[in-house]
Amino acid sequence: MPYPNPDELGQNDRMRYAIPFLATVLAGLILSHAAYAQDKGKQTYKWVDDKGVIHYGDSIPSEYSQRETHVLNSQGVEVQKHRAEMTPTEAAAYNARQQEEARRKQHDMFLISTYPSVKEIENVRDTRLDQINGQISAAQAYISSLNERVDGLKQRAMLFAPYNKKPEARRMPDDLAEEMVRASSELRTQKSALAQRRTELQNVVDSFDGDIKRFKELRTSAAARLNDANRSKKE
């Protein structure tokens, strides 16, 4: 319907014709905004094919749906990432890495919150090493006494068969044979324990060396962040 000349209409007539016109304009604005929002909300998918070629599209081919994909917004900024489905072996390896990363972060927090300086770490290390070295010294002394005991039992055993090859040699007494078995077994046990103590000693040295190195890295990193923050405040 053609709109009449506004100069020929009264105020009420003008309002009657203006309302449909404004509604039409408003509807057009709403539709334009909806179209813009729809276009703005469009997502683009990014994936890599079997040959390593990167592809972009509004949907992912089914053969690549189980692989790692990236979701981009209308400005090309990544807003979401879908990991590729993993085999049980890959999943186990991934979980192991996650657990190791969590353990490392927890240990970093322990180092920073427990030790005020490298010197304190070295003091704890030296105390622990002194304890183990004391155990090693005691084990070595006990092993030395066991060696003497076993040597004495062997000398006694040489008087009896089967160690003594003379025809008239008597059979070894049962109590001597039993004592030799017990002493030899104890000697083997103590030597094994001594080897474990020495391994423990080296593990402690290696562990604290790693802690000292990591502590220095964390302190250096913290100092760098503090310097950057102070520099930003001054600027």
N, C-alpha and C positions, 0 to 999 in steps of 0.2 A: 504494500500500500504506500503510495507516495505521501511524503510528509508535507503539510501545508507551510506557507510562508509564516515564520514566527511572528512577524510584525502584524499579521492579520489576526492573531489569536489572543485571547485573554490569558490571565495568569493561570487559571485552572486548566484551560485547554493546553497550555504549554506543558504543565506538569504531566497531564494525561499522555501526551505524546513523548515526553522525555523519558518516562520510566521504561517503556519497552526498549528504547534506544540504549539506555544505560545498561539494561540487562543483557542486551546483545554484546555490548563492548566487554562487560564483565565476564560473560561466558567465553568470549574469545581469549581473554587474558588467562582464565583458568585452564583452558585447553592448551594454550601455549606453555604455561608453567608445567602442566602435567607432562607434555611432550618433552620439555627440557629435562625434567626430573627423571623421566624414563630413560632418556639418552644418557644423562649423567650417571645413572645407576647401572649402565651396561658394563659387563665384565668381559675381559679378554683372557683367554687361557694360553699359557705358554708351556710347551713340552719339547722333548728331544726325541727324534726318531732313532731307528737302529743304526743309522750311519752317522749319528752325532749332529745332525742338522736341527737347528732350532726352528720351531713352528709356532705361529700365533693363530688363534681362531676363537669364535664364540662358542665352540664346543670341542670336546676332545674325542678323537677317533677311539672306538672301542678297544682296538688292539693296544692302545697306550693308556688306557684308563687305570691300569694298576701301577703305572710308573709315577715317578715324582713329577708333579705339575705345580705351576705357579699361577695365581689369579691376580690380574692387573685391573686397576680401575680405568676410567675413561682418560685419565692423564698419563697412563702407562706406569703408574706406581704399583709395586707389588703390595697387595693387601692380605694375601693369604698364601699358604704353602701346604701342599698335600704330599706327604712322604710316600715313597713307593712301598708297596706291600712287600714285606720281608719273608724270607724262608725261615724256618725254625732256627737254623744255624745263624743266619743274619740277625734275627731277633735276639738270640742269646748273646751274640757279640755286642749288639747295640746296648742291651741291658747291662752288660758287664762294663761297657764304657761309661754309661750313665752312673753306675754305682761307684766306679773309680773316681769319676769327676766329683761326685758328692762327698766321697771320702777325702779327697784332696782339699776341697773347700772347707770341710770340717776341721781337717788338720791345720790348714792355714789359720783358721779362727783360733784354734788352740794355741798355736805358736804366738800369735799377736797378743792374745789375752793373758797368756801365762808368763811370758818372758819379757822383762823390760829392756834387756840388752843381750848381745852375743855372749858377754862374760857370764851371765846367769846360765845360759845354755851349756857353756863349757864347764861350769861348776857342777851342774847336774850330771853331765857326761862323766866327769872325772870321779864323782862319787860312785856312780854305777860301775865304772871300770875298776875302781879299787875293790869293790865287793867281789866282782868276778875274779879278779887277780888273786884275791884272798882264797877263794874257793879252788882256784887252779893250784895255788901253792899247797893247800891242804891235801888235794888229790894227789899231787906229785909225791908228797911225803908218804902218804899211805901206800901208794903204788911201790915206792922204794922199799918199804917194809914188807910188802907182799912179795916182791921179787926175792928178797933175802930169805923169806920163809919158804917159798917154792924151791929155791936153790938148795936150802938145807934139807927139805924133804926129798929132793932128787938124789942128794948125796947118800941119804939113808937108804933110799930105794936101790942104790947100786949094790947094796949088800945082799939083795934078794933077787930071785928069779922073777920076771924074765930079764931084768936089766943085767944081772950077774949071769954070765954064760957058763960058769963052772958047773960041772955035773953035780957037785955036792951042795950047791947053793940052795938055801931054803926058799919056800914060797913066801911072797911078800905078805905080811900080816894085813888083815882086812882093815884095821883101824888106820894103818899108814896109807893104804890105797885110798880109803875114803877121804882122809885129810888132804891128800894130794889133789884129788878131784875137786874138793871144796875150795882149796886155795887157788888152784888154777882157774876155776870158774869165777871166783871173786876178782882175780887179777884181770881177767878179760872184761868183766863188768866195769871195773874202775877205769880201765884204759878207754873204754867206750865213753864213759861219763866225762873223762878228761877231754876227749876229742870234742864232745858236745859243748863243754865249757869254752874251749878255744874258739869254736865256731860262733858261739854266742858273743864272745868278746869282740870278734871281728864284725859281727852284725851290729853290735852296739856302736862301734866306731863308725861304720858306714852310715848307720841311721842318723847319728848325731851330726856327722859331716853334711848329710843331706839337709837336716833341719837348719843348721847354721847357714848354709847356702841359701835356702829358701827364705829364711828369716831376713837375711840381708836384701834379697830381692823384694820382699814385701815392704820393708822399711824404705827402700829406695823408691818404690812405686808410690808409697804414701807421701813421701817427701815431695816427689814430682807433682802429685795432684795438689798438694798444699801450695806449692809455689805457683802453679797455674791459677789457683783460686785467688791468691793474693795479687797476682799480676792483673787478673780480671777486675778486681775491686779498684785497683789503682787507675785502670783505664776508664 
